[in-house]
Amino acid sequence: MRLDKYLKVTRLIKRRTVANEACDAEKISVNGKIARASYDVKVGDIIEINMGRTVKVKVLNVTEHATKENAADNYVVIE
């Protein structure tokens, strides 16, 4: 799944366009490297979001759809 879509589905970022713009502005890194919106997210990846405050999460699951209740089950916050 694309990085921008993953961020939207898991509700780490509210809108996919905002996630896409954050990737273009180099505010999202995966496994320590700046990532593009088209990056293919895999289980075990470490995603770091640096928008005002820094959030670091580890990908536990990649699903196409997630409800508000189970969106947070797809990742665990590291920092």
Secondary structure as the mmCIF struct_conf table of DSSP 4:
data_model
#
loop_
_struct_conf.conf_type_id
_struct_conf.id
_struct_conf.beg_label_comp_id
_struct_conf.beg_label_asym_id
_struct_conf.beg_label_seq_id
_struct_conf.end_label_comp_id
_struct_conf.end_label_asym_id
_struct_conf.end_label_seq_id
STRN STRN1 ARG A 2 ARG A 2
HELX_RH_AL_P HELX_RH_AL_P1 LEU A 3 VAL A 9
TURN_TY1_P TURN_TY1_P1 THR A 10 ARG A 11
BEND BEND1 LEU A 12 LYS A 14
HELX_RH_AL_P HELX_RH_AL_P2 ARG A 16 ASP A 24
TURN_TY1_P TURN_TY1_P2 ALA A 25 GLU A 26
STRN STRN2 ILE A 28 VAL A 30
TURN_TY1_P TURN_TY1_P3 ASN A 31 GLY A 32
STRN STRN3 LYS A 33 ILE A 34
TURN_TY1_P TURN_TY1_P4 ALA A 37 SER A 38
STRN STRN4 ASP A 40 ASP A 40
TURN_TY1_P TURN_TY1_P5 VAL A 43 GLY A 44
STRN STRN5 ILE A 46 ASN A 50
BEND BEND2 MET A 51 ARG A 53
STRN STRN6 THR A 54 VAL A 59
BEND BEND3 GLU A 64 GLU A 64
TURN_TY1_P TURN_TY1_P6 LYS A 68 ASN A 70
HELX_RH_3T_P HELX_RH_3T_P1 ALA A 71 ASN A 74
STRN STRN7 TYR A 75 VAL A 77
#
